Amino acid sequence: MPLYKCQVCNFVFEGPQPPDRCPKCGAPRERFTLLSDQEAELIKRSRKSNYLHMRAASLLREFLAIADELIQENLDPPCVRIANEEKDFALTTLQKITAELESHMKKGRWG
C-alpha cells in the first residue's frame, strides 16, 4: 500500500490514494505527495523500531515497579542491593530510549 505525506504537517497516510483532507491539519489532497519506495520503507522500518522501543519502555516500567516492591520488602541487604541495581538499570535504559525516540522524531523517522 502506498504512503503519502502531507507537506503541511508531515502526517503520513497509508492507502491507495491520499484522503480528501489531511486528518491532522485539514490540508487539501493536493498537499499530499506520494513517497518513494525507499522513503516508505524507511518509515515502515522506523515505525517498527519505535514500536519495539516503546514496548521495551513499557516492560522497563514494570521492571521498576518490581524493583521498588523488592526494595520495600527489605528481605536482606543483598536482595535490596540487587533491586537497587535493577532500578538504576531500568531508569538509565528508559532515559536512553526516550533520547533515541526523540532523535528519531527530529530526523523525521516517527512515521
N, C-alpha and C positions, 0 to 999 in steps of 0.2 A: 504494500500500500504506500503510495507516495506521501511525502511530507511537504507541507507548505509553511512558510514562515511569514508572520505579519511584520512588515517593515516599520510599523509604528511602535509596537510594544514588544516584539520578538516572540510572541505566542507561536508555538509550533502546533499545527493541526495535521492530523493523520486522516486521510480519506481520499476518495477518487478525485475530488476537486475541492478547492477551498470553500469555506462557508460564505454565505451572502455577506455576513458581517462578522468581524472578529469577536469571539465570545468574551474576550478580555477587555478590549478597548473600544469596540464598536466600529473600527475602521472598515471601509467597504472592501469587497472581494478583490478589487484591483490592487489593493495594497499588499496582497499576499504574493510571494514568489515561490516557485517550485524549487526545492532544494535538490542539489545534485545527489547522485547515488553515494558519493563519498561523504558529503555533508550529512546525509540521512543516516548512514552507517555510524558516523561518529556520534550523532545524537542518540541513536539506539544503544550504542555501547556505553555512552555516558549515563543514560537512564539506568542501565543495569548496574553499573559501578556505583552510582548514587544510591540506588535501592539497597545494594549489599552493604554499603557504609551505614545507611540508616538502620538496617536490620541489626548490624553489629552494635550500633549505638544503643539500640533497644535492649539487646542482650546484656550489654555492659551496665545499663541502669538496673537491670535485675540483679546482676552480679554485685553491684554496690549495695543494694538492699540486703542481700545475703551476708555480705561482709559486715555491714552495720549490725545485723542481728547476731552474728558471731561475736562481735566486739561487745555487744550488750550482755550476752550470755556470760562473758568473762570466766570461761571454764578454767583456763590455766594460762600462764604467760606465753608459752609457745603458740597456743591456739590464737590468742589475741594478736601476737606479733604477725602471724601469717595472715590473719584477717586484715590487719592494717596494711600489709604489703599488697594484698589483693585490692584493697580500696585505692591505694596510691596508683597501682597499675591501671585500674578501671578509669579513674579520674584523668590521668595523663592521656590514656588512649582516647577517651571521649573528646578531650581538647584537640588532639591530633585530627580526629575525624571531622570535627567542626571546622578546623582550619582547612582541611582538604576540600570539604564541600564548599566552603567559601571561595577557595581558589577555582574550583570548577565553575561556580557562578560567574566569577569575574572573567573567566575565559569563554563564557557563553556556552558552557557544557552542562547546563542544567537539564536541557531537553524539554 
